[in-house]
Amino acid sequence: MQIRRASASDLQHFVALQLAGWRLAYRNLLPASLLGPQLEQDKQAFWAQRFAQQTENQLLAVAGEGGNCLGVVCAFRAAPVEGGCYIEHIYVAPGALRRGLGRKLMSCAARWCASAYPDASLALSVVEQNLPAVAFYLRLGGLAEPAAAWHPSTEVCLPSLRFSWPDLDRLFGDEASSMTHTSA
């Protein structure tokens, strides 16, 4: 398993994995209309902007094996977490779940955060009803607290949790989690 910085050619991996992740996690929480063709257009535009406007305080990383992209992570040192790093998106391909890849992506983000900002913490937000994700973050030692609700549309409001890791050492996995600088 290799985790590396994303390049422009990885944009479609971010789109595809977010679409797959949303359709799996939210299929029983969101109306089908919000998971249809418009979602693909919206995510294509979103990730095109993220890739076009990369900043020094942004991490875009890809995890792969055998030439296949199996996971992605996008993190920032920015609001909404003052003094810390924030994982905005983390997705693992449905066929690669439960193989330790999510843990390795979290470790990669924690290492990036610690190397750039030694005294920082790490946080992310998740829909409270996304039970597999909530259980995963709890297994990683995340501290949960209520967060602002997520409003994916005017007719849907989903309670959310904010997970934080004030001690990044809890997320440091084996050395295989650190990012390489090779290209795919």
Secondary structure as GFF3:
##gff-version 3
##sequence-region A 1 184
A	DSSP	beta_strand	2	5	.	.	.	ID=ss1
A	DSSP	three_ten_helix	8	10	.	.	.	ID=ss2
A	DSSP	alpha_helix	11	25	.	.	.	ID=ss3
A	DSSP	three_ten_helix	32	35	.	.	.	ID=ss4
A	DSSP	alpha_helix	37	52	.	.	.	ID=ss5
A	DSSP	beta_strand	58	65	.	.	.	ID=ss6
A	DSSP	beta_strand	68	76	.	.	.	ID=ss7
A	DSSP	beta_strand	84	92	.	.	.	ID=ss8
A	DSSP	three_ten_helix	94	96	.	.	.	ID=ss9
A	DSSP	alpha_helix	101	116	.	.	.	ID=ss10
A	DSSP	beta_strand	121	127	.	.	.	ID=ss11
A	DSSP	alpha_helix	131	139	.	.	.	ID=ss12
A	DSSP	beta_strand	143	153	.	.	.	ID=ss13
A	DSSP	beta_strand	156	165	.	.	.	ID=ss14
A	DSSP	three_ten_helix	168	171	.	.	.	ID=ss15
A	DSSP	three_ten_helix	175	177	.	.	.	ID=ss16
###
